[in-house]
Amino acid sequence: MNNRKRLMRVMASPANVRFGDMVTLAQAFGFRLLRTSGSHHIFARHGMPEQLNLQDVRGRAKPY
Protein backbone atom coordinates (compact mmCIF):
# COMPACT_ATOMS: atom_id res chain seq x y z
CA MET A 1 0.00 0.00 0.00
CA ASN A 2 1.36 3.42 -0.82
CA ASN A 3 1.68 6.12 1.82
CA ARG A 4 -1.09 8.30 0.38
CA LYS A 5 -3.64 5.50 0.74
CA ARG A 6 -2.28 4.65 4.18
CA LEU A 7 -2.66 8.30 5.30
CA MET A 8 -6.21 8.48 3.95
CA ARG A 9 -7.14 5.29 5.84
CA VAL A 10 -5.65 6.68 9.07
CA MET A 11 -7.51 9.96 8.66
CA ALA A 12 -10.79 8.15 8.01
CA SER A 13 -10.53 6.07 11.19
CA PRO A 14 -7.99 7.65 13.59
CA ALA A 15 -9.00 5.53 16.60
CA ASN A 16 -8.32 2.22 14.85
CA VAL A 17 -4.83 2.41 13.32
CA ARG A 18 -2.30 -0.36 13.02
CA PHE A 19 0.94 0.46 14.80
CA GLY A 20 3.03 -0.53 11.79
CA ASP A 21 1.10 1.90 9.59
CA MET A 22 1.80 4.76 12.02
CA VAL A 23 5.51 3.94 12.09
CA THR A 24 5.61 3.83 8.29
CA LEU A 25 3.84 7.19 8.04
CA ALA A 26 6.11 8.79 10.64
CA GLN A 27 9.16 7.66 8.67
CA ALA A 28 7.60 8.87 5.40
CA PHE A 29 7.24 12.34 6.98
CA GLY A 30 10.93 12.36 7.88
CA PHE A 31 10.85 11.15 11.48
CA ARG A 32 13.48 8.69 12.65
CA LEU A 33 13.35 6.36 15.62
CA LEU A 34 15.46 7.66 18.51
CA ARG A 35 14.74 5.04 21.13
CA THR A 36 12.27 2.45 22.35
CA SER A 37 11.32 2.06 25.99
CA GLY A 38 8.75 -0.66 26.55
CA SER A 39 5.79 0.11 24.31
CA HIS A 40 6.90 3.74 23.76
CA HIS A 41 8.64 4.45 20.46
CA ILE A 42 10.17 7.94 20.39
CA PHE A 43 10.69 9.58 17.00
CA ALA A 44 12.32 12.90 16.11
CA ARG A 45 12.69 15.01 13.01
CA HIS A 46 15.45 17.48 12.22
CA GLY A 47 14.23 21.04 12.72
CA MET A 48 11.35 20.11 15.03
CA PRO A 49 11.86 20.63 18.78
CA GLU A 50 8.99 18.27 19.69
CA GLN A 51 9.28 14.50 19.66
CA LEU A 52 6.69 12.01 18.48
CA ASN A 53 5.71 9.29 20.97
CA LEU A 54 3.92 6.29 19.48
CA GLN A 55 2.73 3.43 21.67
CA ASP A 56 2.01 -0.12 20.55
CA VAL A 57 -1.08 -1.55 22.26
CA ARG A 58 -1.74 -5.08 20.98
CA GLY A 59 -0.73 -4.18 17.43
CA ARG A 60 -2.64 -0.89 17.34
CA ALA A 61 -1.35 2.64 17.82
CA LYS A 62 -2.64 4.10 21.08
CA PRO A 63 -5.10 6.91 20.26
CA TYR A 64 -4.78 10.26 22.03
All heavy atoms as TSV, in Angstrom:
chain	resi	resn	atom	element	x	y	z
A	1	MET	N	N	0.849	-1.172	0.000
A	1	MET	CA	C	0.000	0.000	0.000
A	1	MET	C	C	0.898	1.240	0.000
A	1	MET	O	O	1.882	1.302	0.722
A	1	MET	CB	C	-0.874	-0.020	1.259
A	1	MET	CG	C	-1.666	1.231	1.451
A	1	MET	SD	S	-2.627	1.283	2.960
A	1	MET	CE	C	-3.499	-0.233	2.920
A	2	ASN	N	N	0.539	2.221	-0.804
A	2	ASN	CA	C	1.361	3.424	-0.819
A	2	ASN	C	C	0.991	4.330	0.353
A	2	ASN	O	O	-0.049	4.170	0.993
A	2	ASN	CB	C	1.285	4.149	-2.170
A	2	ASN	CG	C	-0.060	4.780	-2.427
A	2	ASN	OD1	O	-0.767	5.178	-1.512
A	2	ASN	ND2	N	-0.421	4.887	-3.686
A	3	ASN	N	N	1.854	5.282	0.634
A	3	ASN	CA	C	1.680	6.119	1.818
A	3	ASN	C	C	0.466	7.033	1.723
A	3	ASN	O	O	-0.138	7.360	2.740
A	3	ASN	CB	C	2.946	6.929	2.076
A	3	ASN	CG	C	4.070	6.057	2.578
A	3	ASN	OD1	O	3.837	5.038	3.211
A	3	ASN	ND2	N	5.291	6.443	2.279
A	4	ARG	N	N	0.093	7.444	0.536
A	4	ARG	CA	C	-1.091	8.304	0.382
A	4	ARG	C	C	-2.354	7.547	0.810
A	4	ARG	O	O	-3.180	8.061	1.557
A	4	ARG	CB	C	-1.229	8.792	-1.051
A	4	ARG	CG	C	-2.403	9.724	-1.255
A	4	ARG	CD	C	-2.450	10.272	-2.663
A	4	ARG	NE	N	-1.300	11.073	-3.002
A	4	ARG	CZ	C	-1.208	12.390	-2.781
A	4	ARG	NH1	N	-2.205	13.014	-2.213
A	4	ARG	NH2	N	-0.136	13.056	-3.140
A	5	LYS	N	N	-2.490	6.313	0.351
A	5	LYS	CA	C	-3.643	5.497	0.740
A	5	LYS	C	C	-3.625	5.204	2.235
A	5	LYS	O	O	-4.651	5.216	2.904
A	5	LYS	CB	C	-3.659	4.183	-0.037
A	5	LYS	CG	C	-4.074	4.327	-1.465
A	5	LYS	CD	C	-4.129	2.976	-2.136
A	5	LYS	CE	C	-4.519	3.099	-3.587
A	5	LYS	NZ	N	-4.551	1.794	-4.249
A	6	ARG	N	N	-2.435	4.934	2.757
A	6	ARG	CA	C	-2.279	4.655	4.185
A	6	ARG	C	C	-2.718	5.877	5.003
A	6	ARG	O	O	-3.449	5.755	5.978
A	6	ARG	CB	C	-0.828	4.287	4.475
A	6	ARG	CG	C	-0.573	3.836	5.869
A	6	ARG	CD	C	0.860	3.347	6.034
A	6	ARG	NE	N	0.999	2.018	5.439
A	6	ARG	CZ	C	1.799	1.709	4.426
A	6	ARG	NH1	N	2.575	2.621	3.892
A	6	ARG	NH2	N	1.847	0.485	3.962
A	7	LEU	N	N	-2.286	7.067	4.596
A	7	LEU	CA	C	-2.657	8.296	5.299
A	7	LEU	C	C	-4.162	8.523	5.229
A	7	LEU	O	O	-4.781	8.896	6.234
A	7	LEU	CB	C	-1.907	9.485	4.709
A	7	LEU	CG	C	-2.228	10.842	5.321
A	7	LEU	CD1	C	-1.910	10.862	6.814
A	7	LEU	CD2	C	-1.466	11.934	4.591
A	8	MET	N	N	-4.764	8.300	4.090
A	8	MET	CA	C	-6.215	8.478	3.950
A	8	MET	C	C	-6.975	7.512	4.859
A	8	MET	O	O	-7.979	7.885	5.470
A	8	MET	CB	C	-6.654	8.298	2.496
A	8	MET	CG	C	-6.116	9.378	1.607
A	8	MET	SD	S	-6.488	10.985	2.295
A	8	MET	CE	C	-6.969	11.860	0.889
A	9	ARG	N	N	-6.491	6.275	4.976
A	9	ARG	CA	C	-7.136	5.294	5.838
A	9	ARG	C	C	-7.022	5.698	7.306
A	9	ARG	O	O	-7.973	5.572	8.069
A	9	ARG	CB	C	-6.539	3.913	5.605
A	9	ARG	CG	C	-7.366	2.808	6.233
A	9	ARG	CD	C	-6.878	1.455	5.860
A	9	ARG	NE	N	-5.616	1.215	6.558
A	9	ARG	CZ	C	-4.751	0.278	6.243
A	9	ARG	NH1	N	-4.985	-0.508	5.221
A	9	ARG	NH2	N	-3.652	0.114	6.927
A	10	VAL	N	N	-5.858	6.228	7.686
A	10	VAL	CA	C	-5.655	6.676	9.067
A	10	VAL	C	C	-6.557	7.866	9.374
A	10	VAL	O	O	-7.166	7.942	10.447
A	10	VAL	CB	C	-4.169	7.032	9.306
A	10	VAL	CG1	C	-3.988	7.785	10.602
A	10	VAL	CG2	C	-3.327	5.767	9.302
A	11	MET	N	N	-6.663	8.786	8.440
A	11	MET	CA	C	-7.508	9.964	8.662
A	11	MET	C	C	-8.984	9.602	8.723
A	11	MET	O	O	-9.755	10.238	9.447
A	11	MET	CB	C	-7.248	10.993	7.566
A	11	MET	CG	C	-5.871	11.629	7.702
A	11	MET	SD	S	-5.393	12.702	6.340
A	11	MET	CE	C	-6.745	13.831	6.237
A	12	ALA	N	N	-9.395	8.574	8.010
A	12	ALA	CA	C	-10.790	8.152	8.012
A	12	ALA	C	C	-11.186	7.474	9.319
A	12	ALA	O	O	-12.328	7.573	9.760
A	12	ALA	CB	C	-11.058	7.212	6.838
A	13	SER	N	N	-10.245	6.786	9.947
A	13	SER	CA	C	-10.532	6.068	11.190
A	13	SER	C	C	-9.346	6.211	12.147
A	13	SER	O	O	-8.581	5.268	12.347
A	13	SER	CB	C	-10.801	4.593	10.878
A	13	SER	OG	O	-11.096	3.892	12.059
A	14	PRO	N	N	-9.179	7.396	12.769
A	14	PRO	CA	C	-7.992	7.645	13.589
A	14	PRO	C	C	-7.922	6.843	14.887
A	14	PRO	O	O	-6.855	6.714	15.471
A	14	PRO	CB	C	-8.065	9.146	13.875
A	14	PRO	CG	C	-9.468	9.524	13.663
A	14	PRO	CD	C	-10.026	8.565	12.661
A	15	ALA	N	N	-9.014	6.289	15.349
A	15	ALA	CA	C	-8.997	5.528	16.604
A	15	ALA	C	C	-8.675	4.052	16.390
A	15	ALA	O	O	-8.526	3.314	17.354
A	15	ALA	CB	C	-10.334	5.669	17.316
A	16	ASN	N	N	-8.549	3.636	15.140
A	16	ASN	CA	C	-8.322	2.224	14.846
A	16	ASN	C	C	-7.206	2.102	13.802
A	16	ASN	O	O	-7.457	1.784	12.648
A	16	ASN	CB	C	-9.619	1.581	14.328
A	16	ASN	CG	C	-9.501	0.092	14.213
A	16	ASN	OD1	O	-8.687	-0.532	14.876
A	16	ASN	ND2	N	-10.312	-0.488	13.360
A	17	VAL	N	N	-5.964	2.363	14.238
A	17	VAL	CA	C	-4.829	2.408	13.321
A	17	VAL	C	C	-3.807	1.357	13.721
A	17	VAL	O	O	-3.450	1.248	14.895
A	17	VAL	CB	C	-4.172	3.805	13.353
A	17	VAL	CG1	C	-2.983	3.860	12.425
A	17	VAL	CG2	C	-5.185	4.878	13.002
A	18	ARG	N	N	-3.348	0.601	12.740
A	18	ARG	CA	C	-2.299	-0.364	13.019
A	18	ARG	C	C	-1.007	0.365	13.370
A	18	ARG	O	O	-0.661	1.377	12.766
A	18	ARG	CB	C	-2.076	-1.282	11.827
A	18	ARG	CG	C	-3.254	-2.200	11.586
A	18	ARG	CD	C	-2.969	-3.270	10.586
A	18	ARG	NE	N	-2.377	-2.723	9.356
A	18	ARG	CZ	C	-2.543	-3.238	8.163
A	18	ARG	NH1	N	-3.248	-4.315	8.011
A	18	ARG	NH2	N	-1.980	-2.692	7.108
A	19	PHE	N	N	-0.290	-0.171	14.346
A	19	PHE	CA	C	0.939	0.456	14.798
A	19	PHE	C	C	1.965	0.538	13.671
A	19	PHE	O	O	2.621	1.558	13.489
A	19	PHE	CB	C	1.516	-0.301	15.998
A	19	PHE	CG	C	2.765	0.311	16.536
A	19	PHE	CD1	C	2.714	1.452	17.290
A	19	PHE	CD2	C	3.998	-0.259	16.266
A	19	PHE	CE1	C	3.871	2.038	17.779
A	19	PHE	CE2	C	5.162	0.311	16.748
A	19	PHE	CZ	C	5.101	1.464	17.504
A	20	GLY	N	N	2.083	-0.515	12.896
A	20	GLY	CA	C	3.034	-0.531	11.786
A	20	GLY	C	C	2.743	0.550	10.763
A	20	GLY	O	O	3.663	1.136	10.185
A	21	ASP	N	N	1.465	0.829	10.520
A	21	ASP	CA	C	1.099	1.898	9.594
A	21	ASP	C	C	1.530	3.257	10.132
A	21	ASP	O	O	2.009	4.109	9.386
A	21	ASP	CB	C	-0.409	1.904	9.335
A	21	ASP	CG	C	-0.866	0.768	8.445
A	21	ASP	OD1	O	-0.006	0.147	7.780
A	21	ASP	OD2	O	-2.082	0.499	8.406
A	22	MET	N	N	1.376	3.483	11.427
A	22	MET	CA	C	1.799	4.755	12.019
A	22	MET	C	C	3.309	4.931	11.935
A	22	MET	O	O	3.795	6.019	11.648
A	22	MET	CB	C	1.337	4.857	13.468
A	22	MET	CG	C	-0.125	5.178	13.618
A	22	MET	SD	S	-0.634	6.710	12.809
A	22	MET	CE	C	0.238	7.915	13.776
A	23	VAL	N	N	4.053	3.862	12.174
A	23	VAL	CA	C	5.513	3.937	12.086
A	23	VAL	C	C	5.920	4.242	10.645
A	23	VAL	O	O	6.783	5.102	10.403
A	23	VAL	CB	C	6.162	2.630	12.580
A	23	VAL	CG1	C	7.637	2.588	12.253
A	23	VAL	CG2	C	5.936	2.468	14.078
A	24	THR	N	N	5.310	3.588	9.695
A	24	THR	CA	C	5.615	3.826	8.288
A	24	THR	C	C	5.321	5.268	7.895
A	24	THR	O	O	6.119	5.909	7.200
A	24	THR	CB	C	4.817	2.862	7.393
A	24	THR	OG1	O	5.163	1.525	7.750
A	24	THR	CG2	C	5.106	3.094	5.921
A	25	LEU	N	N	4.189	5.810	8.348
A	25	LEU	CA	C	3.843	7.192	8.038
A	25	LEU	C	C	4.801	8.169	8.706
A	25	LEU	O	O	5.197	9.169	8.100
A	25	LEU	CB	C	2.401	7.498	8.465
A	25	LEU	CG	C	1.322	6.947	7.560
A	25	LEU	CD1	C	-0.045	7.190	8.164
A	25	LEU	CD2	C	1.410	7.581	6.179
A	26	ALA	N	N	5.168	7.909	9.945
A	26	ALA	CA	C	6.114	8.788	10.642
A	26	ALA	C	C	7.426	8.841	9.872
A	26	ALA	O	O	8.002	9.920	9.669
A	26	ALA	CB	C	6.336	8.305	12.070
A	27	GLN	N	N	7.906	7.701	9.422
A	27	GLN	CA	C	9.159	7.658	8.668
A	27	GLN	C	C	9.003	8.336	7.309
A	27	GLN	O	O	9.920	8.996	6.829
A	27	GLN	CB	C	9.631	6.224	8.521
A	27	GLN	CG	C	10.067	5.630	9.847
A	27	GLN	CD	C	10.342	4.140	9.786
A	27	GLN	OE1	O	9.875	3.441	8.896
A	27	GLN	NE2	N	11.097	3.658	10.766
A	28	ALA	N	N	7.839	8.220	6.687
A	28	ALA	CA	C	7.597	8.874	5.404
A	28	ALA	C	C	7.609	10.392	5.549
A	28	ALA	O	O	7.974	11.105	4.609
A	28	ALA	CB	C	6.258	8.412	4.823
A	29	PHE	N	N	7.222	10.898	6.719
A	29	PHE	CA	C	7.239	12.336	6.979
A	29	PHE	C	C	8.584	12.817	7.516
A	29	PHE	O	O	8.718	13.958	7.934
A	29	PHE	CB	C	6.123	12.720	7.948
A	29	PHE	CG	C	4.783	12.844	7.283
A	29	PHE	CD1	C	3.828	11.856	7.445
A	29	PHE	CD2	C	4.474	13.938	6.502
A	29	PHE	CE1	C	2.584	11.963	6.840
A	29	PHE	CE2	C	3.240	14.058	5.881
A	29	PHE	CZ	C	2.291	13.070	6.051
A	30	GLY	N	N	9.590	11.951	7.520
A	30	GLY	CA	C	10.929	12.360	7.876
A	30	GLY	C	C	11.335	12.122	9.320
A	30	GLY	O	O	12.401	12.555	9.741
A	31	PHE	N	N	10.503	11.452	10.097
A	31	PHE	CA	C	10.854	11.148	11.477
A	31	PHE	C	C	11.735	9.905	11.510
A	31	PHE	O	O	11.592	9.013	10.692
A	31	PHE	CB	C	9.593	10.901	12.319
A	31	PHE	CG	C	8.822	12.151	12.627
A	31	PHE	CD1	C	7.870	12.618	11.750
A	31	PHE	CD2	C	9.062	12.854	13.786
A	31	PHE	CE1	C	7.156	13.775	12.028
A	31	PHE	CE2	C	8.356	14.006	14.079
A	31	PHE	CZ	C	7.405	14.471	13.189
A	32	ARG	N	N	12.639	9.875	12.477
A	32	ARG	CA	C	13.480	8.686	12.655
A	32	ARG	C	C	13.365	8.225	14.098
A	32	ARG	O	O	13.170	9.029	15.013
A	32	ARG	CB	C	14.921	8.961	12.273
A	32	ARG	CG	C	15.600	10.004	13.098
A	32	ARG	CD	C	17.040	10.237	12.627
A	32	ARG	NE	N	17.645	11.265	13.443
A	32	ARG	CZ	C	18.240	11.058	14.605
A	32	ARG	NH1	N	18.323	9.840	15.092
A	32	ARG	NH2	N	18.760	12.050	15.289
A	33	LEU	N	N	13.472	6.947	14.286
A	33	LEU	CA	C	13.349	6.358	15.618
A	33	LEU	C	C	14.582	6.694	16.440
A	33	LEU	O	O	15.705	6.399	16.039
A	33	LEU	CB	C	13.177	4.840	15.511
A	33	LEU	CG	C	12.990	4.079	16.817
A	33	LEU	CD1	C	11.691	4.494	17.496
A	33	LEU	CD2	C	12.981	2.586	16.549
A	34	LEU	N	N	14.363	7.338	17.594
A	34	LEU	CA	C	15.462	7.656	18.509
A	34	LEU	C	C	15.698	6.531	19.493
A	34	LEU	O	O	16.824	6.110	19.717
A	34	LEU	CB	C	15.155	8.932	19.309
A	34	LEU	CG	C	15.162	10.248	18.570
A	34	LEU	CD1	C	14.838	11.384	19.531
A	34	LEU	CD2	C	16.499	10.475	17.912
A	35	ARG	N	N	14.607	6.083	20.116
A	35	ARG	CA	C	14.738	5.039	21.129
A	35	ARG	C	C	13.392	4.366	21.343
A	35	ARG	O	O	12.346	4.890	21.000
A	35	ARG	CB	C	15.264	5.610	22.438
A	35	ARG	CG	C	14.320	6.561	23.122
A	35	ARG	CD	C	14.964	7.174	24.374
A	35	ARG	NE	N	14.072	8.086	25.048
A	35	ARG	CZ	C	13.893	9.347	24.729
A	35	ARG	NH1	N	14.527	9.858	23.703
A	35	ARG	NH2	N	13.065	10.101	25.410
A	36	THR	N	N	13.458	3.191	21.963
A	36	THR	CA	C	12.271	2.446	22.349
A	36	THR	C	C	12.401	2.112	23.816
A	36	THR	O	O	13.447	1.645	24.269
A	36	THR	CB	C	12.154	1.142	21.533
A	36	THR	OG1	O	12.112	1.477	20.149
A	36	THR	CG2	C	10.902	0.382	21.895
A	37	SER	N	N	11.346	2.367	24.571
A	37	SER	CA	C	11.318	2.055	25.991
A	37	SER	C	C	9.980	1.389	26.288
A	37	SER	O	O	8.954	2.063	26.398
A	37	SER	CB	C	11.488	3.337	26.823
A	37	SER	OG	O	11.420	3.039	28.190
A	38	GLY	N	N	9.999	0.071	26.362
A	38	GLY	CA	C	8.745	-0.663	26.555
A	38	GLY	C	C	7.902	-0.539	25.303
A	38	GLY	O	O	8.339	-0.849	24.202
A	39	SER	N	N	6.673	-0.053	25.466
A	39	SER	CA	C	5.788	0.110	24.309
A	39	SER	C	C	5.919	1.494	23.677
A	39	SER	O	O	5.312	1.766	22.656
A	39	SER	CB	C	4.336	-0.120	24.727
A	39	SER	OG	O	3.912	0.894	25.624
A	40	HIS	N	N	6.715	2.374	24.267
A	40	HIS	CA	C	6.901	3.736	23.764
A	40	HIS	C	C	8.008	3.765	22.711
A	40	HIS	O	O	9.133	3.365	22.978
A	40	HIS	CB	C	7.270	4.691	24.902
A	40	HIS	CG	C	6.206	4.834	25.926
A	40	HIS	ND1	N	5.366	5.918	25.975
A	40	HIS	CD2	C	5.835	4.033	26.946
A	40	HIS	CE1	C	4.530	5.765	26.983
A	40	HIS	NE2	N	4.793	4.623	27.581
A	41	HIS	N	N	7.674	4.264	21.543
A	41	HIS	CA	C	8.636	4.447	20.465
A	41	HIS	C	C	8.755	5.949	20.240
A	41	HIS	O	O	7.773	6.605	19.883
A	41	HIS	CB	C	8.170	3.754	19.189
A	41	HIS	CG	C	8.154	2.272	19.298
A	41	HIS	ND1	N	7.260	1.580	20.099
A	41	HIS	CD2	C	8.926	1.339	18.711
A	41	HIS	CE1	C	7.495	0.290	19.992
A	41	HIS	NE2	N	8.507	0.110	19.153
A	42	ILE	N	N	9.942	6.503	20.470
A	42	ILE	CA	C	10.165	7.935	20.393
A	42	ILE	C	C	10.836	8.268	19.062
A	42	ILE	O	O	11.899	7.743	18.747
A	42	ILE	CB	C	11.053	8.431	21.560
A	42	ILE	CG1	C	10.531	7.915	22.902
A	42	ILE	CG2	C	11.178	9.945	21.540
A	42	ILE	CD1	C	9.135	8.341	23.260
A	43	PHE	N	N	10.193	9.160	18.304
A	43	PHE	CA	C	10.685	9.585	17.004
A	43	PHE	C	C	11.023	11.071	17.057
A	43	PHE	O	O	10.428	11.823	17.820
A	43	PHE	CB	C	9.618	9.373	15.921
A	43	PHE	CG	C	9.324	7.938	15.624
A	43	PHE	CD1	C	8.430	7.219	16.404
A	43	PHE	CD2	C	9.927	7.301	14.555
A	43	PHE	CE1	C	8.154	5.899	16.127
A	43	PHE	CE2	C	9.656	5.976	14.271
A	43	PHE	CZ	C	8.770	5.271	15.064
A	44	ALA	N	N	11.961	11.489	16.224
A	44	ALA	CA	C	12.321	12.899	16.109
A	44	ALA	C	C	12.555	13.226	14.647
A	44	ALA	O	O	12.811	12.347	13.821
A	44	ALA	CB	C	13.571	13.203	16.920
A	45	ARG	N	N	12.455	14.532	14.361
A	45	ARG	CA	C	12.689	15.014	13.005
A	45	ARG	C	C	13.560	16.257	13.097
A	45	ARG	O	O	13.332	17.118	13.952
A	45	ARG	CB	C	11.362	15.347	12.343
A	45	ARG	CG	C	11.496	15.823	10.939
A	45	ARG	CD	C	10.152	16.074	10.318
A	45	ARG	NE	N	10.334	16.709	9.039
A	45	ARG	CZ	C	9.385	17.272	8.354
A	45	ARG	NH1	N	8.163	17.287	8.826
A	45	ARG	NH2	N	9.632	17.836	7.210
A	46	HIS	N	N	14.543	16.339	12.233
A	46	HIS	CA	C	15.451	17.483	12.218
A	46	HIS	C	C	14.654	18.771	12.012
A	46	HIS	O	O	13.803	18.845	11.134
A	46	HIS	CB	C	16.492	17.323	11.114
A	46	HIS	CG	C	17.477	18.443	11.068
A	46	HIS	ND1	N	18.431	18.613	12.043
A	46	HIS	CD2	C	17.630	19.456	10.188
A	46	HIS	CE1	C	19.143	19.678	11.762
A	46	HIS	NE2	N	18.675	20.200	10.629
A	47	GLY	N	N	14.910	19.759	12.845
A	47	GLY	CA	C	14.229	21.041	12.722
A	47	GLY	C	C	12.955	21.154	13.536
A	47	GLY	O	O	12.331	22.207	13.547
A	48	MET	N	N	12.545	20.083	14.187
A	48	MET	CA	C	11.346	20.113	15.035
A	48	MET	C	C	11.771	19.884	16.480
A	48	MET	O	O	12.374	18.855	16.782
A	48	MET	CB	C	10.353	19.019	14.633
A	48	MET	CG	C	9.640	19.280	13.345
A	48	MET	SD	S	8.289	18.130	13.089
A	48	MET	CE	C	7.098	18.771	14.231
A	49	PRO	N	N	11.452	20.813	17.378
A	49	PRO	CA	C	11.856	20.629	18.780
A	49	PRO	C	C	11.046	19.548	19.505
A	49	PRO	O	O	11.521	18.960	20.464
A	49	PRO	CB	C	11.624	21.999	19.402
A	49	PRO	CG	C	10.621	22.666	18.527
A	49	PRO	CD	C	10.826	22.102	17.146
A	50	GLU	N	N	9.831	19.273	19.043
A	50	GLU	CA	C	8.985	18.268	19.685
A	50	GLU	C	C	9.341	16.874	19.189
A	50	GLU	O	O	9.803	16.695	18.081
A	50	GLU	CB	C	7.496	18.523	19.403
A	50	GLU	CG	C	6.972	19.821	19.942
A	50	GLU	CD	C	7.162	20.966	18.966
A	50	GLU	OE1	O	7.530	20.703	17.805
A	50	GLU	OE2	O	6.975	22.106	19.373
A	51	GLN	N	N	9.088	15.900	20.040
A	51	GLN	CA	C	9.281	14.504	19.664
A	51	GLN	C	C	7.911	13.846	19.495
A	51	GLN	O	O	6.920	14.302	20.052
A	51	GLN	CB	C	10.085	13.771	20.728
A	51	GLN	CG	C	11.498	14.276	20.844
A	51	GLN	CD	C	12.279	13.570	21.921
A	51	GLN	OE1	O	11.723	12.943	22.807
A	51	GLN	NE2	N	13.589	13.679	21.854
A	52	LEU	N	N	7.898	12.777	18.734
A	52	LEU	CA	C	6.685	12.014	18.482
A	52	LEU	C	C	6.763	10.723	19.282
A	52	LEU	O	O	7.723	9.967	19.168
A	52	LEU	CB	C	6.570	11.708	16.984
A	52	LEU	CG	C	5.402	10.870	16.507
A	52	LEU	CD1	C	4.089	11.582	16.790
A	52	LEU	CD2	C	5.545	10.601	15.025
A	53	ASN	N	N	5.757	10.481	20.117
A	53	ASN	CA	C	5.711	9.293	20.966
A	53	ASN	C	C	4.573	8.402	20.477
A	53	ASN	O	O	3.402	8.758	20.600
A	53	ASN	CB	C	5.483	9.707	22.424
A	53	ASN	CG	C	5.334	8.530	23.353
A	53	ASN	OD1	O	5.540	7.386	22.988
A	53	ASN	ND2	N	4.970	8.813	24.580
A	54	LEU	N	N	4.918	7.258	19.914
A	54	LEU	CA	C	3.916	6.286	19.480
A	54	LEU	C	C	3.971	5.091	20.407
A	54	LEU	O	O	5.047	4.636	20.780
A	54	LEU	CB	C	4.186	5.840	18.045
A	54	LEU	CG	C	4.125	6.910	16.971
A	54	LEU	CD1	C	4.472	6.315	15.613
A	54	LEU	CD2	C	2.761	7.565	16.931
A	55	GLN	N	N	2.791	4.586	20.771
A	55	GLN	CA	C	2.726	3.434	21.666
A	55	GLN	C	C	1.999	2.286	20.982
A	55	GLN	O	O	0.948	2.480	20.382
A	55	GLN	CB	C	2.009	3.799	22.953
A	55	GLN	CG	C	2.746	4.826	23.770
A	55	GLN	CD	C	1.998	5.184	25.030
A	55	GLN	OE1	O	1.420	4.326	25.669
A	55	GLN	NE2	N	2.016	6.451	25.381
A	56	ASP	N	N	2.574	1.108	21.109
A	56	ASP	CA	C	2.006	-0.116	20.548
A	56	ASP	C	C	1.154	-0.796	21.620
A	56	ASP	O	O	1.641	-1.188	22.662
A	56	ASP	CB	C	3.133	-1.045	20.099
A	56	ASP	CG	C	2.637	-2.278	19.402
A	56	ASP	OD1	O	1.407	-2.442	19.235
A	56	ASP	OD2	O	3.483	-3.092	19.006
A	57	VAL	N	N	-0.154	-0.886	21.357
A	57	VAL	CA	C	-1.082	-1.551	22.260
A	57	VAL	C	C	-1.754	-2.676	21.485
A	57	VAL	O	O	-2.669	-2.459	20.711
A	57	VAL	CB	C	-2.145	-0.574	22.819
A	57	VAL	CG1	C	-3.108	-1.296	23.744
A	57	VAL	CG2	C	-1.495	0.597	23.515
A	58	ARG	N	N	-1.226	-3.883	21.665
A	58	ARG	CA	C	-1.742	-5.081	20.984
A	58	ARG	C	C	-1.843	-4.890	19.471
A	58	ARG	O	O	-2.831	-5.227	18.845
A	58	ARG	CB	C	-3.100	-5.477	21.560
A	58	ARG	CG	C	-3.010	-6.020	22.958
A	58	ARG	CD	C	-4.357	-6.467	23.497
A	58	ARG	NE	N	-4.537	-5.769	24.765
A	58	ARG	CZ	C	-5.501	-4.890	25.025
A	58	ARG	NH1	N	-6.417	-4.625	24.137
A	58	ARG	NH2	N	-5.575	-4.295	26.189
A	59	GLY	N	N	-0.781	-4.325	18.878
A	59	GLY	CA	C	-0.735	-4.177	17.425
A	59	GLY	C	C	-1.377	-2.917	16.892
A	59	GLY	O	O	-1.340	-2.659	15.688
A	60	ARG	N	N	-1.987	-2.132	17.743
A	60	ARG	CA	C	-2.639	-0.892	17.342
A	60	ARG	C	C	-1.913	0.291	17.950
A	60	ARG	O	O	-1.346	0.191	19.038
A	60	ARG	CB	C	-4.111	-0.856	17.808
A	60	ARG	CG	C	-4.953	-1.954	17.232
A	60	ARG	CD	C	-5.273	-1.663	15.812
A	60	ARG	NE	N	-6.083	-2.732	15.237
A	60	ARG	CZ	C	-6.246	-2.881	13.956
A	60	ARG	NH1	N	-5.678	-2.050	13.126
A	60	ARG	NH2	N	-6.963	-3.851	13.478
A	61	ALA	N	N	-1.945	1.432	17.269
A	61	ALA	CA	C	-1.354	2.644	17.821
A	61	ALA	C	C	-2.324	3.208	18.849
A	61	ALA	O	O	-3.528	3.283	18.625
A	61	ALA	CB	C	-1.130	3.667	16.707
A	62	LYS	N	N	-1.801	3.575	20.009
A	62	LYS	CA	C	-2.642	4.095	21.082
A	62	LYS	C	C	-3.192	5.457	20.653
A	62	LYS	O	O	-2.437	6.367	20.317
A	62	LYS	CB	C	-1.837	4.243	22.370
A	62	LYS	CG	C	-2.666	4.701	23.523
A	62	LYS	CD	C	-1.865	4.690	24.810
A	62	LYS	CE	C	-2.752	5.102	25.966
A	62	LYS	NZ	N	-2.001	5.055	27.231
A	63	PRO	N	N	-4.509	5.618	20.662
A	63	PRO	CA	C	-5.097	6.911	20.263
A	63	PRO	C	C	-4.997	7.925	21.400
A	63	PRO	O	O	-5.085	7.567	22.574
A	63	PRO	CB	C	-6.554	6.553	19.969
A	63	PRO	CG	C	-6.836	5.375	20.815
A	63	PRO	CD	C	-5.535	4.620	20.930
A	64	TYR	N	N	-4.823	9.165	21.048
A	64	TYR	CA	C	-4.782	10.262	22.028
A	64	TYR	C	C	-5.869	11.236	21.717
A	64	TYR	O	O	-6.222	11.478	20.634
A	64	TYR	CB	C	-3.431	10.971	22.007
A	64	TYR	CG	C	-2.317	10.145	22.568
A	64	TYR	CD1	C	-1.494	9.398	21.733
A	64	TYR	CD2	C	-2.088	10.117	23.924
A	64	TYR	CE1	C	-0.457	8.652	22.261
A	64	TYR	CE2	C	-1.048	9.373	24.452
A	64	TYR	CZ	C	-0.249	8.652	23.613
A	64	TYR	OH	O	0.772	7.916	24.133
